Amino acid sequence: MKDAKKTLGGRGRHAGVTPEFRAEAVRLVETSGRSVAAIAEDLGIGKS
């Protein structure tokens, strides 16, 4: 799932991360049975 990785650019802490990407990350944590850390690593984002 590395293809889904979003970069933060340099325009701010969450620049380049769309609301859809965030929603999908949350959905994965809620429905996959995997840990936040595992999902975050797969997506190339921080745990928070």
Biopython code that builds the backbone (N, CA, C, O; Angstrom):
import numpy as np
from Bio.PDB.StructureBuilder import StructureBuilder

atoms = [
    (1, "MET", "N", (0.813, -1.184, 0.000)),
    (1, "MET", "CA", (0.000, 0.000, 0.000)),
    (1, "MET", "C", (0.864, 1.257, 0.000)),
    (1, "MET", "O", (0.378, 2.355, 0.272)),
    (2, "LYS", "N", (2.106, 1.092, -0.297)),
    (2, "LYS", "CA", (3.024, 2.228, -0.335)),
    (2, "LYS", "C", (2.586, 3.263, -1.364)),
    (2, "LYS", "O", (2.936, 4.436, -1.237)),
    (3, "ASP", "N", (1.828, 2.854, -2.382)),
    (3, "ASP", "CA", (1.357, 3.784, -3.410)),
    (3, "ASP", "C", (0.483, 4.883, -2.816)),
    (3, "ASP", "O", (0.410, 5.981, -3.368)),
    (4, "ALA", "N", (-0.176, 4.602, -1.708)),
    (4, "ALA", "CA", (-1.091, 5.565, -1.116)),
    (4, "ALA", "C", (-0.378, 6.621, -0.281)),
    (4, "ALA", "O", (-1.013, 7.542, 0.233)),
    (5, "LYS", "N", (0.928, 6.493, -0.146)),
    (5, "LYS", "CA", (1.687, 7.430, 0.685)),
    (5, "LYS", "C", (1.528, 8.857, 0.176)),
    (5, "LYS", "O", (1.622, 9.120, -1.022)),
    (6, "LYS", "N", (1.292, 9.753, 1.093)),
    (6, "LYS", "CA", (1.187, 11.178, 0.767)),
    (6, "LYS", "C", (2.361, 11.904, 1.384)),
    (6, "LYS", "O", (2.762, 11.587, 2.504)),
    (7, "THR", "N", (2.911, 12.856, 0.689)),
    (7, "THR", "CA", (4.011, 13.632, 1.236)),
    (7, "THR", "C", (3.481, 14.916, 1.850)),
    (7, "THR", "O", (2.450, 15.443, 1.431)),
    (8, "LEU", "N", (4.185, 15.400, 2.825)),
    (8, "LEU", "CA", (3.751, 16.606, 3.506)),
    (8, "LEU", "C", (4.278, 17.871, 2.841)),
    (8, "LEU", "O", (3.892, 18.974, 3.227)),
    (9, "GLY", "N", (5.132, 17.735, 1.873)),
    (9, "GLY", "CA", (5.553, 18.900, 1.112)),
    (9, "GLY", "C", (6.459, 19.825, 1.881)),
    (9, "GLY", "O", (7.671, 19.638, 1.774)),
    (10, "GLY", "N", (6.053, 20.716, 2.576)),
    (10, "GLY", "CA", (6.831, 21.708, 3.261)),
    (10, "GLY", "C", (5.946, 22.908, 3.468)),
    (10, "GLY", "O", (6.379, 23.956, 3.948)),
    (11, "ARG", "N", (4.707, 22.733, 3.098)),
    (11, "ARG", "CA", (3.739, 23.820, 3.207)),
    (11, "ARG", "C", (2.961, 23.763, 4.502)),
    (11, "ARG", "O", (1.944, 24.442, 4.642)),
    (12, "GLY", "N", (3.401, 22.994, 5.418)),
    (12, "GLY", "CA", (2.697, 22.887, 6.685)),
    (12, "GLY", "C", (2.615, 21.441, 7.104)),
    (12, "GLY", "O", (2.937, 20.534, 6.337)),
    (13, "ARG", "N", (2.192, 21.244, 8.293)),
    (13, "ARG", "CA", (2.204, 19.918, 8.895)),
    (13, "ARG", "C", (1.367, 18.897, 8.123)),
    (13, "ARG", "O", (1.786, 17.748, 7.983)),
    (14, "HIS", "N", (0.211, 19.284, 7.626)),
    (14, "HIS", "CA", (-0.676, 18.333, 6.961)),
    (14, "HIS", "C", (-0.877, 18.650, 5.481)),
    (14, "HIS", "O", (-1.804, 18.129, 4.862)),
    (15, "ALA", "N", (-0.037, 19.483, 4.916)),
    (15, "ALA", "CA", (-0.181, 19.845, 3.513)),
    (15, "ALA", "C", (-0.040, 18.613, 2.632)),
    (15, "ALA", "O", (0.859, 17.797, 2.837)),
    (16, "GLY", "N", (-0.916, 18.480, 1.662)),
    (16, "GLY", "CA", (-0.849, 17.364, 0.735)),
    (16, "GLY", "C", (-1.587, 16.123, 1.191)),
    (16, "GLY", "O", (-1.712, 15.171, 0.421)),
    (17, "VAL", "N", (-2.077, 16.102, 2.415)),
    (17, "VAL", "CA", (-2.846, 14.967, 2.905)),
    (17, "VAL", "C", (-4.313, 15.342, 2.809)),
    (17, "VAL", "O", (-4.806, 16.197, 3.544)),
    (18, "THR", "N", (-4.996, 14.685, 1.889)),
    (18, "THR", "CA", (-6.396, 15.035, 1.630)),
    (18, "THR", "C", (-7.318, 14.491, 2.722)),
    (18, "THR", "O", (-6.967, 13.539, 3.419)),
    (19, "PRO", "N", (-8.477, 15.089, 2.863)),
    (19, "PRO", "CA", (-9.461, 14.551, 3.814)),
    (19, "PRO", "C", (-9.834, 13.101, 3.479)),
    (19, "PRO", "O", (-10.090, 12.299, 4.377)),
    (20, "GLU", "N", (-9.863, 12.773, 2.197)),
    (20, "GLU", "CA", (-10.181, 11.406, 1.786)),
    (20, "GLU", "C", (-9.110, 10.427, 2.249)),
    (20, "GLU", "O", (-9.416, 9.320, 2.691)),
    (21, "PHE", "N", (-7.841, 10.847, 2.142)),
    (21, "PHE", "CA", (-6.735, 10.005, 2.598)),
    (21, "PHE", "C", (-6.846, 9.776, 4.099)),
    (21, "PHE", "O", (-6.692, 8.648, 4.568)),
    (22, "ARG", "N", (-7.110, 10.824, 4.846)),
    (22, "ARG", "CA", (-7.257, 10.696, 6.304)),
    (22, "ARG", "C", (-8.407, 9.764, 6.656)),
    (22, "ARG", "O", (-8.275, 8.903, 7.526)),
    (23, "ALA", "N", (-9.541, 9.941, 5.974)),
    (23, "ALA", "CA", (-10.712, 9.104, 6.244)),
    (23, "ALA", "C", (-10.413, 7.638, 5.950)),
    (23, "ALA", "O", (-10.827, 6.758, 6.705)),
    (24, "GLU", "N", (-9.707, 7.373, 4.871)),
    (24, "GLU", "CA", (-9.354, 5.997, 4.524)),
    (24, "GLU", "C", (-8.396, 5.409, 5.557)),
    (24, "GLU", "O", (-8.521, 4.237, 5.911)),
    (25, "ALA", "N", (-7.454, 6.193, 6.040)),
    (25, "ALA", "CA", (-6.530, 5.718, 7.073)),
    (25, "ALA", "C", (-7.302, 5.336, 8.334)),
    (25, "ALA", "O", (-7.035, 4.296, 8.936)),
    (26, "VAL", "N", (-8.244, 6.165, 8.728)),
    (26, "VAL", "CA", (-9.067, 5.873, 9.915)),
    (26, "VAL", "C", (-9.906, 4.625, 9.670)),
    (26, "VAL", "O", (-10.011, 3.769, 10.548)),
    (27, "ARG", "N", (-10.501, 4.514, 8.488)),
    (27, "ARG", "CA", (-11.310, 3.346, 8.155)),
    (27, "ARG", "C", (-10.479, 2.062, 8.240)),
    (27, "ARG", "O", (-10.952, 1.047, 8.750)),
    (28, "LEU", "N", (-9.252, 2.110, 7.742)),
    (28, "LEU", "CA", (-8.381, 0.940, 7.797)),
    (28, "LEU", "C", (-8.109, 0.512, 9.236)),
    (28, "LEU", "O", (-8.130, -0.679, 9.545)),
    (29, "VAL", "N", (-7.857, 1.470, 10.110)),
    (29, "VAL", "CA", (-7.595, 1.157, 11.517)),
    (29, "VAL", "C", (-8.841, 0.556, 12.161)),
    (29, "VAL", "O", (-8.749, -0.407, 12.923)),
    (30, "GLU", "N", (-9.992, 1.119, 11.857)),
    (30, "GLU", "CA", (-11.235, 0.672, 12.492)),
    (30, "GLU", "C", (-11.718, -0.692, 11.996)),
    (30, "GLU", "O", (-12.378, -1.420, 12.738)),
    (31, "THR", "N", (-11.399, -1.043, 10.752)),
    (31, "THR", "CA", (-11.978, -2.248, 10.173)),
    (31, "THR", "C", (-10.986, -3.377, 9.902)),
    (31, "THR", "O", (-11.405, -4.514, 9.684)),
    (32, "SER", "N", (-9.707, -3.100, 9.909)),
    (32, "SER", "CA", (-8.744, -4.116, 9.481)),
    (32, "SER", "C", (-8.295, -5.057, 10.597)),
    (32, "SER", "O", (-7.805, -6.153, 10.323)),
    (33, "GLY", "N", (-8.458, -4.640, 11.843)),
    (33, "GLY", "CA", (-7.958, -5.448, 12.943)),
    (33, "GLY", "C", (-6.457, -5.288, 13.158)),
    (33, "GLY", "O", (-5.872, -5.972, 13.998)),
    (34, "ARG", "N", (-5.839, -4.395, 12.407)),
    (34, "ARG", "CA", (-4.401, -4.146, 12.534)),
    (34, "ARG", "C", (-4.188, -2.931, 13.421)),
    (34, "ARG", "O", (-5.107, -2.140, 13.634)),
    (35, "SER", "N", (-2.990, -2.787, 13.931)),
    (35, "SER", "CA", (-2.690, -1.684, 14.841)),
    (35, "SER", "C", (-2.514, -0.370, 14.086)),
    (35, "SER", "O", (-2.237, -0.351, 12.887)),
    (36, "VAL", "N", (-2.681, 0.718, 14.815)),
    (36, "VAL", "CA", (-2.436, 2.044, 14.254)),
    (36, "VAL", "C", (-1.011, 2.122, 13.723)),
    (36, "VAL", "O", (-0.777, 2.654, 12.638)),
    (37, "ALA", "N", (-0.059, 1.591, 14.486)),
    (37, "ALA", "CA", (1.344, 1.636, 14.077)),
    (37, "ALA", "C", (1.560, 0.905, 12.751)),
    (37, "ALA", "O", (2.293, 1.391, 11.890)),
    (38, "ALA", "N", (0.931, -0.254, 12.583)),
    (38, "ALA", "CA", (1.097, -1.030, 11.350)),
    (38, "ALA", "C", (0.506, -0.299, 10.153)),
    (38, "ALA", "O", (1.121, -0.248, 9.088)),
    (39, "ILE", "N", (-0.683, 0.264, 10.323)),
    (39, "ILE", "CA", (-1.324, 1.003, 9.233)),
    (39, "ILE", "C", (-0.494, 2.234, 8.885)),
    (39, "ILE", "O", (-0.246, 2.513, 7.712)),
    (40, "ALA", "N", (-0.066, 2.965, 9.909)),
    (40, "ALA", "CA", (0.732, 4.171, 9.677)),
    (40, "ALA", "C", (2.015, 3.837, 8.918)),
    (40, "ALA", "O", (2.405, 4.567, 8.006)),
    (41, "GLU", "N", (2.661, 2.753, 9.285)),
    (41, "GLU", "CA", (3.896, 2.363, 8.597)),
    (41, "GLU", "C", (3.606, 2.040, 7.133)),
    (41, "GLU", "O", (4.347, 2.464, 6.246)),
    (42, "ASP", "N", (2.544, 1.300, 6.880)),
    (42, "ASP", "CA", (2.174, 0.952, 5.506)),
    (42, "ASP", "C", (1.907, 2.199, 4.657)),
    (42, "ASP", "O", (2.269, 2.258, 3.482)),
    (43, "LEU", "N", (1.268, 3.190, 5.279)),
    (43, "LEU", "CA", (0.906, 4.404, 4.551)),
    (43, "LEU", "C", (2.038, 5.434, 4.520)),
    (43, "LEU", "O", (1.964, 6.421, 3.788)),
    (44, "GLY", "N", (3.064, 5.205, 5.304)),
    (44, "GLY", "CA", (4.179, 6.148, 5.341)),
    (44, "GLY", "C", (3.853, 7.430, 6.063)),
    (44, "GLY", "O", (4.340, 8.503, 5.704)),
    (45, "ILE", "N", (3.019, 7.313, 7.092)),
    (45, "ILE", "CA", (2.610, 8.488, 7.877)),
    (45, "ILE", "C", (2.880, 8.225, 9.350)),
    (45, "ILE", "O", (3.179, 7.098, 9.745)),
    (46, "GLY", "N", (2.773, 9.277, 10.161)),
    (46, "GLY", "CA", (2.935, 9.127, 11.590)),
    (46, "GLY", "C", (1.706, 8.520, 12.236)),
    (46, "GLY", "O", (0.625, 8.519, 11.647)),
    (47, "LYS", "N", (1.865, 8.013, 13.429)),
    (47, "LYS", "CA", (0.770, 7.354, 14.133)),
    (47, "LYS", "C", (-0.343, 8.309, 14.561)),
    (47, "LYS", "O", (-1.483, 7.887, 14.757)),
    (48, "SER", "N", (-0.026, 9.555, 14.703)),
    (48, "SER", "CA", (-1.062, 10.482, 15.157)),
    (48, "SER", "C", (-1.888, 10.969, 14.003)),
    (48, "SER", "O", (-2.812, 11.760, 14.196)),
]
sb = StructureBuilder()
sb.init_structure("model")
sb.init_model(0)
sb.init_chain("A")
sb.init_seg("    ")
for serial, (resi, resn, name, xyz) in enumerate(atoms, 1):
    if name == "N":
        sb.init_residue(resn, " ", resi, " ")
    sb.init_atom(name, np.array(xyz, "f"), 0.0, 1.0, " ", f" {name:<3s}", serial, name[0])
structure = sb.get_structure()
